[in-house]
Amino acid sequence: MTTDSKTIPATLIAGDGIGPEIVESVTELLDAVGAPFQWDPQLAGMAGVDAVNDPLPKQTIESIRRTGLALKGPLTTPVGGGFKSINVTLRQEFGLFANLRPTKTIVPGGKFDKIDLVLFRENLEGYYAAMEHYVPVGDDPKGIALSTGFNSRAECRRIVRFAFEYALKNNRKTVTIVHKANILKLLTGLFLEEGRKVAEEYKGRVAFNERIVDACAMQLVINPWQFDVIVTTNLFGDILSDLTAGLVGGLGMAPGANIGEKAAVFEAVHGSAPDIAGQGIANPLALLLAAVMMLQHVGRQDLADRIDLAIKKVITEGNVRTKDLGGNASTKDLTAALKQQLV
């Protein structure tokens, strides 16, 4: 049992493909440390379509609205049929303005070792607002495709301030604002302008610098250790966060959090991997690391530290690793090894 007897309601979405397998593993480990979550299981993705012909059922949305907290496995958005991206819908529905993607070396001895950086991506605006249409050219009704993005001063300020506040609370030294204001002078120029204003408020407490996005991408693969906290717009954040995941072994080790003022959704960043679903070989670590972030979010750093330490011990020893990490362990093998190391 946890030392804090208070239970915290939370929505649990098993997801598609390998989702149910890794969710089972993660909830078993959360139970083992006495995590305070009282789960409300809900459907989404193809499971939602199969049940009620909706990839994001109203009941699931109502559950998250009630709990303000969710852990979700990977979801598959159905192709065709007019279904909108589930992740985009969740972000918009609950105003999940901040996408938080930590990148930390867990498997030692790789090309890039001792990586420890955090990327914040603005989640609601930019080009992912997806205001798109075609312009006819001659006989071709789709001769030109147009996409319009937007950034607002308010959201630019909010995501940059969120990154600086995180840096303060977590003893981070530097925030880097990433932009393309040299070309997209208005769209990302506004982001840079507001970011600089926010940075001034933290002068003397958190250092600040800025990078053009293409230069940042190059520097991340030449010398990633120079970065501490990165904050950027929606499209750039999507691309750079996958790049940073590649520094530590790929999306199989990449947790993510989507945070708003009224709700927070924690997830594994990788897909549903239908090709290995049901084989019992999926790596649960990305979702487990997301659950660690969820524990930190509700103020249970003590439990988060216990799971973090177990992961470090098991992976460093290297005897029990799933196939994607160079081993032959099953999901259950890795879960059992992690459980054994929990102290």
Secondary structure per residue as TSV (DSSP state, phi and psi in degrees):
chain	resnum	aa	ss	phi	psi
A	1	M	-	360.0	144.6
A	2	T	-	-70.5	153.7
A	3	T	S	-69.9	-21.4
A	4	D	-	-101.1	111.2
A	5	S	-	-79.4	-6.7
A	6	K	-	-68.9	127.0
A	7	T	-	-90.4	149.9
A	8	I	E	-121.2	113.3
A	9	P	E	-62.1	138.6
A	10	A	E	-150.7	141.2
A	11	T	E	-81.9	136.9
A	12	L	E	-121.9	118.9
A	13	I	E	-115.8	110.3
A	14	A	-	-67.6	-34.2
A	15	G	-	83.2	-162.8
A	16	D	S	-112.3	170.9
A	17	G	T	57.5	-119.3
A	18	I	T	-79.0	-3.4
A	19	G	H	-50.8	-55.4
A	20	P	H	-58.4	-33.8
A	21	E	H	-68.6	-45.8
A	22	I	H	-76.5	-30.2
A	23	V	H	-65.1	-40.5
A	24	E	H	-60.9	-43.1
A	25	S	H	-61.6	-47.7
A	26	V	H	-67.4	-42.5
A	27	T	H	-67.5	-32.0
A	28	E	H	-62.8	-42.7
A	29	L	H	-71.6	-36.2
A	30	L	H	-64.4	-40.7
A	31	D	H	-62.1	-37.3
A	32	A	H	-64.2	-29.4
A	33	V	T	-95.9	2.0
A	34	G	T	74.2	37.4
A	35	A	-	-60.2	145.0
A	36	P	-	-82.1	4.1
A	37	F	E	-72.6	133.8
A	38	Q	E	-107.4	105.3
A	39	W	E	-77.7	139.9
A	40	D	E	-117.7	94.6
A	41	P	E	-67.8	134.1
A	42	Q	E	-139.4	163.5
A	43	L	-	-102.5	150.9
A	44	A	-	-160.3	172.4
A	45	G	T	70.4	-148.4
A	46	M	H	-63.3	-31.1
A	47	A	H	-61.9	-37.0
A	48	G	H	-69.7	-39.6
A	49	V	H	-63.4	-45.3
A	50	D	H	-61.7	-37.2
A	51	A	H	-81.4	-48.8
A	52	V	H	-135.3	17.4
A	53	N	S	57.2	38.0
A	54	D	-	-148.8	120.0
A	55	P	S	-69.8	-15.5
A	56	L	S	-137.5	79.3
A	57	P	-	-58.7	150.6
A	58	K	H	-57.4	-36.1
A	59	Q	H	-62.5	-36.6
A	60	T	H	-68.4	-44.3
A	61	I	H	-61.1	-43.5
A	62	E	H	-63.8	-36.2
A	63	S	H	-63.1	-46.1
A	64	I	H	-66.5	-37.1
A	65	R	H	-62.9	-35.1
A	66	R	H	-75.4	-43.1
A	67	T	H	-87.4	-31.3
A	68	G	S	69.0	15.5
A	69	L	E	-154.6	133.2
A	70	A	E	-147.9	146.0
A	71	L	E	-119.0	124.7
A	72	K	E	-130.6	139.3
A	73	G	-	-76.7	175.1
A	74	P	-	-64.6	141.4
A	75	L	-	-118.3	149.8
A	76	T	-	-108.0	120.3
A	77	T	-	-83.5	123.1
A	78	P	-	-58.6	141.2
A	79	V	S	-82.2	131.9
A	80	G	S	76.7	-176.2
A	81	G	T	74.1	8.1
A	82	G	T	74.1	15.1
A	83	F	-	-78.1	131.2
A	84	K	-	-86.1	153.6
A	85	S	-	-52.3	128.7
A	86	I	H	-65.3	-43.5
A	87	N	H	-63.3	-43.5
A	88	V	H	-62.9	-42.1
A	89	T	H	-61.6	-44.3
A	90	L	H	-61.1	-44.4
A	91	R	H	-61.5	-43.1
A	92	Q	H	-72.2	-41.5
A	93	E	H	-59.8	-40.0
A	94	F	H	-110.7	9.4
A	95	G	T	59.3	43.0
A	96	L	-	-81.1	80.8
A	97	F	-	-76.0	-22.5
A	98	A	E	-113.4	121.8
A	99	N	E	-101.7	119.9
A	100	L	E	-109.1	120.8
A	101	R	E	-128.1	96.5
A	102	P	E	-76.3	145.9
A	103	T	E	-129.7	112.0
A	104	K	E	-138.5	135.1
A	105	T	-	-65.7	127.5
A	106	I	-	-116.2	-45.7
A	107	V	S	-84.2	112.5
A	108	P	T	-76.1	162.2
A	109	G	T	84.8	10.5
A	110	G	S	-81.3	-177.1
A	111	K	S	-60.0	-39.0
A	112	F	S	-113.6	117.4
A	113	D	-	-115.4	156.7
A	114	K	S	58.0	39.5
A	115	I	-	-80.0	137.2
A	116	D	E	-155.4	88.2
A	117	L	E	-139.1	163.9
A	118	V	E	-132.2	133.4
A	119	L	E	-115.0	131.8
A	120	F	E	-109.9	128.7
A	121	R	E	-119.0	129.6
A	122	E	E	-67.8	133.1
A	123	N	-	-105.5	-11.7
A	124	L	S	-114.4	-16.8
A	125	E	S	-121.9	-143.4
A	126	G	E	64.1	-154.5
A	127	Y	E	-72.9	-16.2
A	128	Y	E	-80.0	0.1
A	129	A	E	-66.6	-19.5
A	130	A	E	54.3	52.4
A	131	M	E	-91.8	94.0
A	132	E	E	-122.3	149.6
A	133	H	E	-160.8	165.4
A	134	Y	E	-99.7	152.3
A	135	V	E	-120.4	123.8
A	136	P	E	-67.8	144.8
A	137	V	E	-130.2	112.9
A	138	G	T	59.8	-125.9
A	139	D	T	-86.7	-2.3
A	140	D	E	-96.9	108.5
A	141	P	E	-68.1	-13.8
A	142	K	E	-119.5	38.1
A	143	G	E	-63.3	-35.0
A	144	I	E	-132.6	134.8
A	145	A	E	-106.0	129.7
A	146	L	E	-117.0	139.2
A	147	S	E	-132.3	130.9
A	148	T	E	-116.3	127.9
A	149	G	E	-108.8	167.3
A	150	F	E	-150.0	148.9
A	151	N	-	-128.3	136.4
A	152	S	-	-104.4	149.9
A	153	R	H	-56.2	-42.8
A	154	A	H	-61.7	-45.8
A	155	E	H	-71.5	-35.6
A	156	C	H	-59.5	-46.4
A	157	R	H	-63.3	-42.6
A	158	R	H	-65.3	-44.1
A	159	I	H	-71.5	-37.6
A	160	V	H	-68.2	-42.4
A	161	R	H	-63.2	-37.4
A	162	F	H	-60.7	-42.1
A	163	A	H	-66.1	-41.9
A	164	F	H	-67.4	-39.4
A	165	E	H	-63.9	-40.5
A	166	Y	H	-61.2	-44.5
A	167	A	H	-58.7	-44.0
A	168	L	H	-61.4	-48.9
A	169	K	H	-68.4	-27.2
A	170	N	T	-110.5	19.4
A	171	N	T	56.5	37.2
A	172	R	-	-88.2	147.0
A	173	K	-	-95.2	-33.8
A	174	T	E	-138.4	138.0
A	175	V	E	-112.3	129.4
A	176	T	E	-108.5	122.4
A	177	I	E	-90.9	123.2
A	178	V	E	-109.6	132.8
A	179	H	E	-151.0	-178.0
A	180	K	-	-139.7	44.9
A	181	A	T	-69.6	-13.5
A	182	N	T	-72.2	-23.4
A	183	I	T	-115.8	-55.0
A	184	L	S	-86.5	72.0
A	185	K	T	-63.9	-34.0
A	186	L	T	-89.8	-50.7
A	187	L	H	-60.4	-51.6
A	188	T	H	-99.5	-12.1
A	189	G	H	-63.3	-38.3
A	190	L	H	-63.9	-40.3
A	191	F	H	-62.0	-44.8
A	192	L	H	-66.2	-42.8
A	193	E	H	-59.7	-48.4
A	194	E	H	-70.0	-35.6
A	195	G	H	-61.6	-40.9
A	196	R	H	-63.5	-38.4
A	197	K	H	-63.5	-44.9
A	198	V	H	-63.7	-42.5
A	199	A	H	-57.3	-35.4
A	200	E	H	-60.6	-33.3
A	201	E	H	-67.0	-21.4
A	202	Y	T	-108.5	10.3
A	203	K	T	-56.8	132.2
A	204	G	T	88.9	-11.7
A	205	R	T	-113.9	-41.1
A	206	V	S	-134.3	127.6
A	207	A	E	-71.9	159.4
A	208	F	E	-140.6	138.0
A	209	N	E	-144.8	177.4
A	210	E	E	-139.2	151.4
A	211	R	E	-140.6	142.0
A	212	I	E	-72.7	141.1
A	213	V	H	-59.7	-39.6
A	214	D	H	-68.8	-37.7
A	215	A	H	-65.8	-38.2
A	216	C	H	-62.9	-43.0
A	217	A	H	-60.4	-43.4
A	218	M	H	-63.9	-45.7
A	219	Q	H	-67.4	-28.4
A	220	L	H	-65.5	-28.4
A	221	V	H	-99.2	-5.6
A	222	I	H	-98.4	-47.7
A	223	N	-	-146.5	74.7
A	224	P	G	-66.8	-18.3
A	225	W	G	-68.9	-13.7
A	226	Q	G	-75.2	-13.9
A	227	F	-	-99.5	146.8
A	228	D	S	-123.0	-70.9
A	229	V	E	-120.9	130.9
A	230	I	E	-115.5	137.0
A	231	V	E	-131.3	134.6
A	232	T	E	-155.3	-179.9
A	233	T	-	-82.3	176.6
A	234	N	H	-59.8	-58.4
A	235	L	H	-62.8	-48.4
A	236	F	H	-61.8	-38.0
A	237	G	H	-66.3	-37.9
A	238	D	H	-61.6	-45.6
A	239	I	H	-70.1	-49.6
A	240	L	H	-67.1	-32.1
A	241	S	H	-69.6	-31.5
A	242	D	H	-73.1	-34.9
A	243	L	H	-61.5	-46.4
A	244	T	H	-65.5	-34.4
A	245	A	H	-60.6	-36.9
A	246	G	H	-63.1	-25.3
A	247	L	H	-67.8	-24.0
A	248	V	T	-117.7	20.6
A	249	G	T	111.2	1.0
A	250	G	S	108.0	-175.9
A	251	L	G	-70.2	-16.8
A	252	G	G	-64.2	-13.9
A	253	M	G	-118.2	17.5
A	254	A	-	-110.1	107.4
A	255	P	E	-89.4	161.5
A	256	G	E	-146.6	155.7
A	257	A	E	-135.2	137.7
A	258	N	E	-113.8	114.8
A	259	I	E	-121.2	133.7
A	260	G	-	-128.4	-172.6
A	261	E	S	-79.0	-21.3
A	262	K	S	-118.9	-8.2
A	263	A	-	-156.4	159.7
A	264	A	E	-144.4	132.4
A	265	V	E	-120.9	124.9
A	266	F	E	-109.1	140.8
A	267	E	E	-154.5	159.4
A	268	A	E	-81.0	139.2
A	269	V	S	-78.8	-26.3
A	270	H	S	-69.1	170.5
A	271	G	-	-83.2	-172.8
A	272	S	-	-83.9	-7.5
A	273	A	-	43.8	59.8
A	274	P	G	-61.5	-22.3
A	275	D	G	-66.8	-23.2
A	276	I	G	-116.5	6.3
A	277	A	T	-60.9	138.4
A	278	G	T	81.8	-2.3
A	279	Q	S	-91.0	-9.6
A	280	G	S	71.8	24.8
A	281	I	-	-118.8	5.6
A	282	A	-	-69.2	146.5
A	283	N	-	-88.2	117.1
A	284	P	-	-86.9	1.7
A	285	L	H	-64.4	-37.9
A	286	A	H	-61.3	-44.7
A	287	L	H	-69.6	-35.2
A	288	L	H	-64.7	-40.1
A	289	L	H	-66.3	-33.7
A	290	A	H	-65.4	-38.2
A	291	A	H	-66.1	-33.7
A	292	V	H	-61.8	-43.7
A	293	M	H	-62.5	-36.4
A	294	M	H	-65.3	-41.2
A	295	L	H	-62.5	-42.0
A	296	Q	H	-62.0	-39.1
A	297	H	H	-62.2	-35.1
A	298	V	T	-95.5	12.6
A	299	G	T	84.3	17.8
A	300	R	-	-107.3	59.9
A	301	Q	H	-59.2	-31.4
A	302	D	H	-60.7	-44.0
A	303	L	H	-72.9	-37.3
A	304	A	H	-59.5	-42.7
A	305	D	H	-63.7	-37.1
A	306	R	H	-64.5	-42.7
A	307	I	H	-69.3	-42.9
A	308	D	H	-55.9	-44.4
A	309	L	H	-64.8	-40.8
A	310	A	H	-62.4	-43.3
A	311	I	H	-60.3	-47.0
A	312	K	H	-59.6	-44.4
A	313	K	H	-63.1	-49.2
A	314	V	H	-65.0	-45.8
A	315	I	H	-72.5	-37.6
A	316	T	H	-65.9	-41.3
A	317	E	H	-64.8	-34.0
A	318	G	-	76.3	6.1
A	319	N	S	-81.1	-26.6
A	320	V	S	-124.7	99.5
A	321	R	-	-137.3	144.8
A	322	T	B	-73.5	169.2
A	323	K	G	-57.0	-39.7
A	324	D	G	-66.4	-17.6
A	325	L	G	-102.7	13.4
A	326	G	T	90.7	11.1
A	327	G	S	-116.4	-164.5
A	328	N	-	-129.0	11.6
A	329	A	B	-71.0	147.0
A	330	S	-	-83.0	171.4
A	331	T	H	-58.3	-44.0
A	332	K	H	-66.5	-36.6
A	333	D	H	-60.5	-48.1
A	334	L	H	-65.8	-40.5
A	335	T	H	-60.2	-45.6
A	336	A	H	-63.6	-40.7
A	337	A	H	-65.0	-41.4
A	338	L	H	-64.6	-42.4
A	339	K	H	-61.8	-39.1
A	340	Q	H	-65.9	-29.7
A	341	Q	H	-89.0	-7.9
A	342	L	-	-66.4	126.3
A	343	V	-	-123.0	360.0
